[in-house]
Amino acid sequence: MRVGNVILAELDKLRTLPAVLLTAVATVGAAAGIAAAFAAGDGGPGAAESVTDVTLRMVPYVQAGLVLLGSLPAAHEYADGQIRATLTAVPERGLLVAAKSVAAATAVTLTAAAATGAGAAAAALTWWRAGAPPAAGGGGGGALLGATAYLALIGLLSYAVALLVRHLIPVLVGVLSLVLIGSPLLAAVTAHARWLPDRAGSQLYAPTDPVLTAATGGLVLLVWTVAVGVGAWVRFVRADP
């Protein structure tokens, strides 16, 4: 059984799953809408911010879509028992989990890039329609690439958690509670919150931490993702479906 064929099968499975397509489209649309709203509220780029600045401001809101998108490829098969049919078709579990991971990584990376691009385009278009040419500033392309990398890694972390937990709702509640509630609250009371995955990963596009840089913050998020992914891989390979 060839790896490429299994990867293509998993990608095709995601393509035909309505929830995945809807989530991806809604995430990109939300990114554009939020960025446009921020740009319209600023009174023009000369007032305070650049297109890059506005795009980076929408990242914390858009990450919820990447959490859902990352969770779906692993969790949906356990919701309806489809995983048994998948294992019958591809009994080599190590090969299967590798293919599923590549497919999930492709989906979240493309959506993250599209969301970042849509946000930047929406902000620029909003100011252009208002007769104010957009400014460059705010870290430019490097910051936007960092934002894309952060969103993709958050999506992959959610995928790893879903592969480990195998149920969609606990994954969504757990990951969203961490990035939207737990992390900000802990950051207000202890400096050790910088080691949380989302807090560390945010240095990729907003490097404000006195200890972590963009590189080290991204590495911390990557380590979290790999650690959870290894645990999920072991359970997938060794445990019953």
PyRosetta script that sets phi, psi and omega in degrees:
from pyrosetta import init, pose_from_sequence

init()
pose = pose_from_sequence("MRVGNVILAELDKLRTLPAVLLTAVATVGAAAGIAAAFAAGDGGPGAAESVTDVTLRMVPYVQAGLVLLGSLPAAHEYADGQIRATLTAVPERGLLVAAKSVAAATAVTLTAAAATGAGAAAAALTWWRAGAPPAAGGGGGGALLGATAYLALIGLLSYAVALLVRHLIPVLVGVLSLVLIGSPLLAAVTAHARWLPDRAGSQLYAPTDPVLTAATGGLVLLVWTVAVGVGAWVRFVRADP")
pose.set_psi(1, 121.7)
pose.set_omega(1, -175.3)
pose.set_phi(2, -81.9)
pose.set_psi(2, 140.8)
pose.set_omega(2, -179.1)
pose.set_phi(3, -61.0)
pose.set_psi(3, -43.2)
pose.set_omega(3, -178.2)
pose.set_phi(4, -58.9)
pose.set_psi(4, -40.0)
pose.set_omega(4, -179.8)
pose.set_phi(5, -65.6)
pose.set_psi(5, -38.9)
pose.set_omega(5, 179.8)
pose.set_phi(6, -69.1)
pose.set_psi(6, -39.6)
pose.set_omega(6, 177.7)
pose.set_phi(7, -62.8)
pose.set_psi(7, -44.8)
pose.set_omega(7, 178.6)
pose.set_phi(8, -61.8)
pose.set_psi(8, -37.9)
pose.set_omega(8, 178.2)
pose.set_phi(9, -64.7)
pose.set_psi(9, -40.3)
pose.set_omega(9, 178.9)
pose.set_phi(10, -69.2)
pose.set_psi(10, -38.1)
pose.set_omega(10, 176.4)
pose.set_phi(11, -64.5)
pose.set_psi(11, -41.0)
pose.set_omega(11, 178.5)
pose.set_phi(12, -65.1)
pose.set_psi(12, -35.9)
pose.set_omega(12, 178.1)
pose.set_phi(13, -62.9)
pose.set_psi(13, -43.1)
pose.set_omega(13, 178.5)
pose.set_phi(14, -66.4)
pose.set_psi(14, -38.0)
pose.set_omega(14, -179.1)
pose.set_phi(15, -62.3)
pose.set_psi(15, -33.5)
pose.set_omega(15, -176.7)
pose.set_phi(16, -94.0)
pose.set_psi(16, 3.1)
pose.set_omega(16, 178.8)
pose.set_phi(17, -91.4)
pose.set_psi(17, 110.5)
pose.set_omega(17, -175.2)
pose.set_phi(18, -55.8)
pose.set_psi(18, -38.5)
pose.set_omega(18, -177.5)
pose.set_phi(19, -62.9)
pose.set_psi(19, -35.9)
pose.set_omega(19, 179.5)
pose.set_phi(20, -68.2)
pose.set_psi(20, -47.9)
pose.set_omega(20, 179.7)
pose.set_phi(21, -63.2)
pose.set_psi(21, -42.5)
pose.set_omega(21, -180.0)
pose.set_phi(22, -63.7)
pose.set_psi(22, -42.3)
pose.set_omega(22, 179.9)
pose.set_phi(23, -64.8)
pose.set_psi(23, -43.1)
pose.set_omega(23, 179.5)
pose.set_phi(24, -62.1)
pose.set_psi(24, -47.4)
pose.set_omega(24, -179.7)
pose.set_phi(25, -64.8)
pose.set_psi(25, -43.0)
pose.set_omega(25, -179.8)
pose.set_phi(26, -65.2)
pose.set_psi(26, -36.3)
pose.set_omega(26, 179.4)
pose.set_phi(27, -66.0)
pose.set_psi(27, -44.9)
pose.set_omega(27, 178.3)
pose.set_phi(28, -64.7)
pose.set_psi(28, -42.5)
pose.set_omega(28, 178.1)
pose.set_phi(29, -63.6)
pose.set_psi(29, -40.3)
pose.set_omega(29, 178.1)
pose.set_phi(30, -65.1)
pose.set_psi(30, -39.2)
pose.set_omega(30, 178.2)
pose.set_phi(31, -60.1)
pose.set_psi(31, -45.5)
pose.set_omega(31, 179.3)
pose.set_phi(32, -64.5)
pose.set_psi(32, -43.9)
pose.set_omega(32, -178.7)
pose.set_phi(33, -65.1)
pose.set_psi(33, -43.2)
pose.set_omega(33, -179.6)
pose.set_phi(34, -66.8)
pose.set_psi(34, -44.2)
pose.set_omega(34, 179.4)
pose.set_phi(35, -63.4)
pose.set_psi(35, -40.8)
pose.set_omega(35, 178.4)
pose.set_phi(36, -63.6)
pose.set_psi(36, -39.3)
pose.set_omega(36, 178.9)
pose.set_phi(37, -65.4)
pose.set_psi(37, -42.2)
pose.set_omega(37, 177.5)
pose.set_phi(38, -63.2)
pose.set_psi(38, -43.0)
pose.set_omega(38, -179.5)
pose.set_phi(39, -64.7)
pose.set_psi(39, -41.5)
pose.set_omega(39, 179.8)
pose.set_phi(40, -65.4)
pose.set_psi(40, -32.5)
pose.set_omega(40, -178.7)
pose.set_phi(41, -79.4)
pose.set_psi(41, -9.8)
pose.set_omega(41, -176.9)
pose.set_phi(42, -90.8)
pose.set_psi(42, -11.0)
pose.set_omega(42, 178.4)
pose.set_phi(43, 75.3)
pose.set_psi(43, 19.5)
pose.set_omega(43, 178.1)
pose.set_phi(44, 111.5)
pose.set_psi(44, 152.7)
pose.set_omega(44, -176.0)
pose.set_phi(45, -63.9)
pose.set_psi(45, -30.7)
pose.set_omega(45, -179.1)
pose.set_phi(46, -68.3)
pose.set_psi(46, -18.3)
pose.set_omega(46, -176.7)
pose.set_phi(47, -71.1)
pose.set_psi(47, -44.0)
pose.set_omega(47, -175.0)
pose.set_phi(48, -156.1)
pose.set_psi(48, -41.9)
pose.set_omega(48, -166.1)
pose.set_phi(49, -126.9)
pose.set_psi(49, 163.8)
pose.set_omega(49, 173.8)
pose.set_phi(50, -103.5)
pose.set_psi(50, 175.1)
pose.set_omega(50, 176.3)
pose.set_phi(51, -58.6)
pose.set_psi(51, -42.6)
pose.set_omega(51, 179.1)
pose.set_phi(52, -61.4)
pose.set_psi(52, -44.4)
pose.set_omega(52, -179.9)
pose.set_phi(53, -58.7)
pose.set_psi(53, -45.4)
pose.set_omega(53, -178.9)
pose.set_phi(54, -64.8)
pose.set_psi(54, -41.8)
pose.set_omega(54, 179.9)
pose.set_phi(55, -62.1)
pose.set_psi(55, -41.4)
pose.set_omega(55, -179.6)
pose.set_phi(56, -67.2)
pose.set_psi(56, -29.4)
pose.set_omega(56, 179.3)
pose.set_phi(57, -67.0)
pose.set_psi(57, -25.8)
pose.set_omega(57, -177.6)
pose.set_phi(58, -85.4)
pose.set_psi(58, -11.0)
pose.set_omega(58, -175.8)
pose.set_phi(59, -57.8)
pose.set_psi(59, -46.9)
pose.set_omega(59, -179.5)
pose.set_phi(60, -59.2)
pose.set_psi(60, -27.7)
pose.set_omega(60, 179.9)
pose.set_phi(61, -81.6)
pose.set_psi(61, -39.5)
pose.set_omega(61, -176.0)
pose.set_phi(62, -72.6)
pose.set_psi(62, -22.7)
pose.set_omega(62, -176.9)
pose.set_phi(63, -60.4)
pose.set_psi(63, -24.6)
pose.set_omega(63, 177.1)
pose.set_phi(64, -60.7)
pose.set_psi(64, -38.2)
pose.set_omega(64, 177.6)
pose.set_phi(65, -65.8)
pose.set_psi(65, -37.9)
pose.set_omega(65, 178.6)
pose.set_phi(66, -70.2)
pose.set_psi(66, -31.9)
pose.set_omega(66, 175.8)
pose.set_phi(67, -62.4)
pose.set_psi(67, -46.2)
pose.set_omega(67, 178.9)
pose.set_phi(68, -65.6)
pose.set_psi(68, -44.6)
pose.set_omega(68, -178.4)
pose.set_phi(69, -62.6)
pose.set_psi(69, -40.5)
pose.set_omega(69, 178.9)
pose.set_phi(70, -68.7)
pose.set_psi(70, -30.1)
pose.set_omega(70, -177.9)
pose.set_phi(71, -75.5)
pose.set_psi(71, -32.5)
pose.set_omega(71, -171.9)
pose.set_phi(72, -63.5)
pose.set_psi(72, -44.1)
pose.set_omega(72, -176.5)
pose.set_phi(73, -57.8)
pose.set_psi(73, -33.2)
pose.set_omega(73, -179.9)
pose.set_phi(74, -89.9)
pose.set_psi(74, -41.8)
pose.set_omega(74, -171.4)
pose.set_phi(75, -76.5)
pose.set_psi(75, -31.6)
pose.set_omega(75, -172.3)
pose.set_phi(76, -66.0)
pose.set_psi(76, -31.3)
pose.set_omega(76, -177.7)
pose.set_phi(77, -70.8)
pose.set_psi(77, -26.0)
pose.set_omega(77, 178.6)
pose.set_phi(78, -85.1)
pose.set_psi(78, -19.1)
pose.set_omega(78, -178.1)
pose.set_phi(79, -69.4)
pose.set_psi(79, -34.9)
pose.set_omega(79, -176.8)
pose.set_phi(80, -118.0)
pose.set_psi(80, 12.1)
pose.set_omega(80, 178.3)
pose.set_phi(81, 76.2)
pose.set_psi(81, 10.5)
pose.set_omega(81, -178.4)
pose.set_phi(82, -64.6)
pose.set_psi(82, -21.7)
pose.set_omega(82, -177.1)
pose.set_phi(83, -59.8)
pose.set_psi(83, -31.7)
pose.set_omega(83, 179.7)
pose.set_phi(84, -66.2)
pose.set_psi(84, -41.0)
pose.set_omega(84, 177.3)
pose.set_phi(85, -66.6)
pose.set_psi(85, -37.3)
pose.set_omega(85, 178.9)
pose.set_phi(86, -64.4)
pose.set_psi(86, -42.3)
pose.set_omega(86, 179.6)
pose.set_phi(87, -69.7)
pose.set_psi(87, -28.4)
pose.set_omega(87, 175.3)
pose.set_phi(88, -67.8)
pose.set_psi(88, -40.0)
pose.set_omega(88, 179.9)
pose.set_phi(89, -73.1)
pose.set_psi(89, -36.9)
pose.set_omega(89, -179.3)
pose.set_phi(90, -128.8)
pose.set_psi(90, 84.8)
pose.set_omega(90, -176.3)
pose.set_phi(91, -70.7)
pose.set_psi(91, -17.5)
pose.set_omega(91, 178.6)
pose.set_phi(92, -77.8)
pose.set_psi(92, 98.4)
pose.set_omega(92, -171.7)
pose.set_phi(93, -65.2)
pose.set_psi(93, -37.8)
pose.set_omega(93, 178.1)
pose.set_phi(94, -61.7)
pose.set_psi(94, -43.4)
pose.set_omega(94, 177.0)
pose.set_phi(95, -63.6)
pose.set_psi(95, -42.5)
pose.set_omega(95, -177.8)
pose.set_phi(96, -64.3)
pose.set_psi(96, -46.4)
pose.set_omega(96, -177.7)
pose.set_phi(97, -67.7)
pose.set_psi(97, -32.2)
pose.set_omega(97, 176.0)
pose.set_phi(98, -65.3)
pose.set_psi(98, -43.4)
pose.set_omega(98, 179.5)
pose.set_phi(99, -65.9)
pose.set_psi(99, -42.2)
pose.set_omega(99, 178.4)
pose.set_phi(100, -62.4)
pose.set_psi(100, -38.5)
pose.set_omega(100, -179.4)
pose.set_phi(101, -67.4)
pose.set_psi(101, -41.0)
pose.set_omega(101, 177.5)
pose.set_phi(102, -63.5)
pose.set_psi(102, -42.9)
pose.set_omega(102, 179.3)
pose.set_phi(103, -63.5)
pose.set_psi(103, -43.8)
pose.set_omega(103, 178.5)
pose.set_phi(104, -64.5)
pose.set_psi(104, -42.2)
pose.set_omega(104, 179.2)
pose.set_phi(105, -62.5)
pose.set_psi(105, -39.1)
pose.set_omega(105, 177.9)
pose.set_phi(106, -63.2)
pose.set_psi(106, -45.0)
pose.set_omega(106, -178.0)
pose.set_phi(107, -63.8)
pose.set_psi(107, -47.3)
pose.set_omega(107, -176.2)
pose.set_phi(108, -72.3)
pose.set_psi(108, -34.1)
pose.set_omega(108, 179.8)
pose.set_phi(109, -68.2)
pose.set_psi(109, -45.3)
pose.set_omega(109, 178.7)
pose.set_phi(110, -63.4)
pose.set_psi(110, -40.7)
pose.set_omega(110, 179.4)
pose.set_phi(111, -68.0)
pose.set_psi(111, -40.5)
pose.set_omega(111, 178.3)
pose.set_phi(112, -61.8)
pose.set_psi(112, -44.3)
pose.set_omega(112, 179.2)
pose.set_phi(113, -65.0)
pose.set_psi(113, -42.0)
pose.set_omega(113, 179.2)
pose.set_phi(114, -65.3)
pose.set_psi(114, -38.9)
pose.set_omega(114, 179.8)
pose.set_phi(115, -65.9)
pose.set_psi(115, -43.9)
pose.set_omega(115, 178.8)
pose.set_phi(116, -64.2)
pose.set_psi(116, -45.1)
pose.set_omega(116, 178.5)
pose.set_phi(117, -63.4)
pose.set_psi(117, -40.5)
pose.set_omega(117, 179.4)
pose.set_phi(118, -65.6)
pose.set_psi(118, -38.7)
pose.set_omega(118, 177.9)
pose.set_phi(119, -63.0)
pose.set_psi(119, -45.5)
pose.set_omega(119, 179.7)
pose.set_phi(120, -64.7)
pose.set_psi(120, -42.5)
pose.set_omega(120, -179.9)
pose.set_phi(121, -65.4)
pose.set_psi(121, -40.4)
pose.set_omega(121, -179.5)
pose.set_phi(122, -65.7)
pose.set_psi(122, -40.9)
pose.set_omega(122, 178.2)
pose.set_phi(123, -64.1)
pose.set_psi(123, -45.6)
pose.set_omega(123, 179.7)
pose.set_phi(124, -63.3)
pose.set_psi(124, -42.2)
pose.set_omega(124, -179.2)
pose.set_phi(125, -66.1)
pose.set_psi(125, -37.9)
pose.set_omega(125, 178.8)
pose.set_phi(126, -60.8)
pose.set_psi(126, -45.9)
pose.set_omega(126, 179.4)
pose.set_phi(127, -70.9)
pose.set_psi(127, -35.2)
pose.set_omega(127, 178.7)
pose.set_phi(128, -64.4)
pose.set_psi(128, -41.5)
pose.set_omega(128, 178.5)
pose.set_phi(129, -67.2)
pose.set_psi(129, -26.0)
pose.set_omega(129, 177.7)
pose.set_phi(130, -84.3)
pose.set_psi(130, -0.6)
pose.set_omega(130, 178.3)
pose.set_phi(131, 82.3)
pose.set_psi(131, 17.9)
pose.set_omega(131, 179.6)
pose.set_phi(132, -118.2)
pose.set_psi(132, 115.7)
pose.set_omega(132, -180.0)
pose.set_phi(133, -65.2)
pose.set_psi(133, 135.0)
pose.set_omega(133, -178.4)
pose.set_phi(134, -68.0)
pose.set_psi(134, 145.1)
pose.set_omega(134, 176.5)
pose.set_phi(135, -86.9)
pose.set_psi(135, 163.9)
pose.set_omega(135, 178.8)
pose.set_phi(136, -88.1)
pose.set_psi(136, -80.9)
pose.set_omega(136, 174.6)
pose.set_phi(137, 28.3)
pose.set_psi(137, -168.9)
pose.set_omega(137, 172.5)
pose.set_phi(138, 67.2)
pose.set_psi(138, 22.2)
pose.set_omega(138, 177.4)
pose.set_phi(139, 96.0)
pose.set_psi(139, -11.9)
pose.set_omega(139, 174.9)
pose.set_phi(140, 56.9)
pose.set_psi(140, -144.0)
pose.set_omega(140, -175.0)
pose.set_phi(141, -62.1)
pose.set_psi(141, -33.4)
pose.set_omega(141, -179.7)
pose.set_phi(142, -61.1)
pose.set_psi(142, -42.5)
pose.set_omega(142, 179.4)
pose.set_phi(143, -67.5)
pose.set_psi(143, -37.3)
pose.set_omega(143, 179.0)
pose.set_phi(144, -68.7)
pose.set_psi(144, -37.4)
pose.set_omega(144, 174.9)
pose.set_phi(145, -64.5)
pose.set_psi(145, -39.1)
pose.set_omega(145, 177.2)
pose.set_phi(146, -63.2)
pose.set_psi(146, -40.4)
pose.set_omega(146, 177.9)
pose.set_phi(147, -64.4)
pose.set_psi(147, -40.6)
pose.set_omega(147, 177.4)
pose.set_phi(148, -62.7)
pose.set_psi(148, -43.9)
pose.set_omega(148, 179.1)
pose.set_phi(149, -63.0)
pose.set_psi(149, -41.0)
pose.set_omega(149, 179.3)
pose.set_phi(150, -62.1)
pose.set_psi(150, -48.6)
pose.set_omega(150, -178.9)
pose.set_phi(151, -62.6)
pose.set_psi(151, -40.0)
pose.set_omega(151, 179.1)
pose.set_phi(152, -65.2)
pose.set_psi(152, -41.4)
pose.set_omega(152, -179.4)
pose.set_phi(153, -69.4)
pose.set_psi(153, -36.4)
pose.set_omega(153, 175.7)
pose.set_phi(154, -63.7)
pose.set_psi(154, -39.7)
pose.set_omega(154, 175.9)
pose.set_phi(155, -63.8)
pose.set_psi(155, -40.5)
pose.set_omega(155, 178.3)
pose.set_phi(156, -68.6)
pose.set_psi(156, -37.2)
pose.set_omega(156, 175.6)
pose.set_phi(157, -61.2)
pose.set_psi(157, -42.5)
pose.set_omega(157, 178.0)
pose.set_phi(158, -64.3)
pose.set_psi(158, -38.7)
pose.set_omega(158, 176.3)
pose.set_phi(159, -61.4)
pose.set_psi(159, -44.5)
pose.set_omega(159, -179.8)
pose.set_phi(160, -63.2)
pose.set_psi(160, -41.5)
pose.set_omega(160, 178.3)
pose.set_phi(161, -64.4)
pose.set_psi(161, -41.7)
pose.set_omega(161, 179.6)
pose.set_phi(162, -65.0)
pose.set_psi(162, -38.8)
pose.set_omega(162, 178.3)
pose.set_phi(163, -65.7)
pose.set_psi(163, -31.0)
pose.set_omega(163, 179.2)
pose.set_phi(164, -79.3)
pose.set_psi(164, -45.5)
pose.set_omega(164, -174.1)
pose.set_phi(165, -83.4)
pose.set_psi(165, -37.1)
pose.set_omega(165, 175.3)
pose.set_phi(166, 74.5)
pose.set_psi(166, 10.9)
pose.set_omega(166, 178.2)
pose.set_phi(167, -136.0)
pose.set_psi(167, 130.6)
pose.set_omega(167, -170.9)
pose.set_phi(168, -66.2)
pose.set_psi(168, -49.3)
pose.set_omega(168, -173.3)
pose.set_phi(169, -61.4)
pose.set_psi(169, -48.6)
pose.set_omega(169, 177.0)
pose.set_phi(170, -58.5)
pose.set_psi(170, -35.6)
pose.set_omega(170, 179.1)
pose.set_phi(171, -66.0)
pose.set_psi(171, -48.2)
pose.set_omega(171, -179.5)
pose.set_phi(172, -61.7)
pose.set_psi(172, -46.1)
pose.set_omega(172, -179.8)
pose.set_phi(173, -62.3)
pose.set_psi(173, -44.8)
pose.set_omega(173, -176.9)
pose.set_phi(174, -67.4)
pose.set_psi(174, -51.3)
pose.set_omega(174, -176.3)
pose.set_phi(175, -69.8)
pose.set_psi(175, -44.0)
pose.set_omega(175, 179.8)
pose.set_phi(176, -66.5)
pose.set_psi(176, -36.5)
pose.set_omega(176, 176.7)
pose.set_phi(177, -63.8)
pose.set_psi(177, -37.0)
pose.set_omega(177, 178.8)
pose.set_phi(178, -66.3)
pose.set_psi(178, -53.5)
pose.set_omega(178, -172.0)
pose.set_phi(179, -77.3)
pose.set_psi(179, -27.9)
pose.set_omega(179, -176.5)
pose.set_phi(180, -98.4)
pose.set_psi(180, -26.1)
pose.set_omega(180, -174.9)
pose.set_phi(181, -122.9)
pose.set_psi(181, -58.5)
pose.set_omega(181, -173.6)
pose.set_phi(182, -61.5)
pose.set_psi(182, -47.3)
pose.set_omega(182, -177.7)
pose.set_phi(183, -62.6)
pose.set_psi(183, -48.7)
pose.set_omega(183, 177.3)
pose.set_phi(184, -61.2)
pose.set_psi(184, -38.7)
pose.set_omega(184, 179.9)
pose.set_phi(185, -66.7)
pose.set_psi(185, -43.9)
pose.set_omega(185, 179.3)
pose.set_phi(186, -66.6)
pose.set_psi(186, -34.9)
pose.set_omega(186, 178.8)
pose.set_phi(187, -63.8)
pose.set_psi(187, -25.5)
pose.set_omega(187, -179.5)
pose.set_phi(188, -79.1)
pose.set_psi(188, -16.7)
pose.set_omega(188, -175.7)
pose.set_phi(189, -117.8)
pose.set_psi(189, -16.6)
pose.set_omega(189, -179.4)
pose.set_phi(190, -150.8)
pose.set_psi(190, 140.6)
pose.set_omega(190, 178.3)
pose.set_phi(191, -72.2)
pose.set_psi(191, -17.1)
pose.set_omega(191, -179.9)
pose.set_phi(192, -68.6)
pose.set_psi(192, -12.1)
pose.set_omega(192, 177.4)
pose.set_phi(193, -63.5)
pose.set_psi(193, -15.7)
pose.set_omega(193, 178.8)
pose.set_phi(194, -61.7)
pose.set_psi(194, -19.8)
pose.set_omega(194, -178.8)
pose.set_phi(195, -88.6)
pose.set_psi(195, -2.8)
pose.set_omega(195, 173.5)
pose.set_phi(196, -66.9)
pose.set_psi(196, 150.3)
pose.set_omega(196, -172.0)
pose.set_phi(197, -59.5)
pose.set_psi(197, -45.6)
pose.set_omega(197, -178.1)
pose.set_phi(198, -72.3)
pose.set_psi(198, -38.1)
pose.set_omega(198, -179.7)
pose.set_phi(199, -65.1)
pose.set_psi(199, -43.8)
pose.set_omega(199, 178.2)
pose.set_phi(200, -68.8)
pose.set_psi(200, -43.7)
pose.set_omega(200, -177.8)
pose.set_phi(201, -65.0)
pose.set_psi(201, -27.3)
pose.set_omega(201, 179.8)
pose.set_phi(202, -63.2)
pose.set_psi(202, -16.9)
pose.set_omega(202, 177.1)
pose.set_phi(203, -66.7)
pose.set_psi(203, -16.2)
pose.set_omega(203, 177.5)
pose.set_phi(204, -62.3)
pose.set_psi(204, -32.6)
pose.set_omega(204, -178.2)
pose.set_phi(205, -122.5)
pose.set_psi(205, -13.1)
pose.set_omega(205, 178.8)
pose.set_phi(206, -139.6)
pose.set_psi(206, 72.6)
pose.set_omega(206, -175.5)
pose.set_phi(207, -74.5)
pose.set_psi(207, 89.5)
pose.set_omega(207, -179.0)
pose.set_phi(208, -117.0)
pose.set_psi(208, -6.5)
pose.set_omega(208, -176.6)
pose.set_phi(209, -76.0)
pose.set_psi(209, 137.9)
pose.set_omega(209, -180.0)
pose.set_phi(210, -72.5)
pose.set_psi(210, -15.7)
pose.set_omega(210, -177.9)
pose.set_phi(211, -105.3)
pose.set_psi(211, -48.4)
pose.set_omega(211, -176.2)
pose.set_phi(212, -90.3)
pose.set_psi(212, 140.2)
pose.set_omega(212, 172.2)
pose.set_phi(213, -100.0)
pose.set_psi(213, -179.4)
pose.set_omega(213, 176.6)
pose.set_phi(214, -60.8)
pose.set_psi(214, -41.6)
pose.set_omega(214, -178.5)
pose.set_phi(215, -68.5)
pose.set_psi(215, -47.5)
pose.set_omega(215, -177.6)
pose.set_phi(216, -71.7)
pose.set_psi(216, -35.5)
pose.set_omega(216, 177.1)
pose.set_phi(217, -64.5)
pose.set_psi(217, -43.3)
pose.set_omega(217, 176.3)
pose.set_phi(218, -63.3)
pose.set_psi(218, -35.7)
pose.set_omega(218, 179.1)
pose.set_phi(219, -66.4)
pose.set_psi(219, -38.8)
pose.set_omega(219, 178.1)
pose.set_phi(220, -62.0)
pose.set_psi(220, -45.4)
pose.set_omega(220, 177.9)
pose.set_phi(221, -62.7)
pose.set_psi(221, -39.9)
pose.set_omega(221, 178.6)
pose.set_phi(222, -64.0)
pose.set_psi(222, -40.6)
pose.set_omega(222, 179.0)
pose.set_phi(223, -63.6)
pose.set_psi(223, -43.4)
pose.set_omega(223, 175.8)
pose.set_phi(224, -56.3)
pose.set_psi(224, -46.7)
pose.set_omega(224, -177.0)
pose.set_phi(225, -64.0)
pose.set_psi(225, -44.9)
pose.set_omega(225, -179.6)
pose.set_phi(226, -66.5)
pose.set_psi(226, -41.3)
pose.set_omega(226, -178.7)
pose.set_phi(227, -61.8)
pose.set_psi(227, -47.2)
pose.set_omega(227, 177.9)
pose.set_phi(228, -66.1)
pose.set_psi(228, -38.2)
pose.set_omega(228, -179.9)
pose.set_phi(229, -63.2)
pose.set_psi(229, -38.3)
pose.set_omega(229, 178.1)
pose.set_phi(230, -64.6)
pose.set_psi(230, -43.9)
pose.set_omega(230, 176.8)
pose.set_phi(231, -60.9)
pose.set_psi(231, -40.9)
pose.set_omega(231, 179.1)
pose.set_phi(232, -67.0)
pose.set_psi(232, -39.6)
pose.set_omega(232, 179.2)
pose.set_phi(233, -62.9)
pose.set_psi(233, -43.8)
pose.set_omega(233, 179.5)
pose.set_phi(234, -62.2)
pose.set_psi(234, -43.6)
pose.set_omega(234, 179.3)
pose.set_phi(235, -65.3)
pose.set_psi(235, -41.3)
pose.set_omega(235, -178.6)
pose.set_phi(236, -63.5)
pose.set_psi(236, -41.4)
pose.set_omega(236, -176.5)
pose.set_phi(237, -74.6)
pose.set_psi(237, -36.1)
pose.set_omega(237, -171.2)
pose.set_phi(238, -101.8)
pose.set_psi(238, -25.4)
pose.set_omega(238, -174.1)
pose.set_phi(239, -92.4)
pose.set_psi(239, 161.7)
pose.set_omega(239, 175.6)
pose.set_phi(240, -71.3)
pose.set_psi(240, 150.1)
pose.set_omega(240, 179.4)
pose.set_phi(241, -68.2)
pose.dump_pdb("model.pdb")
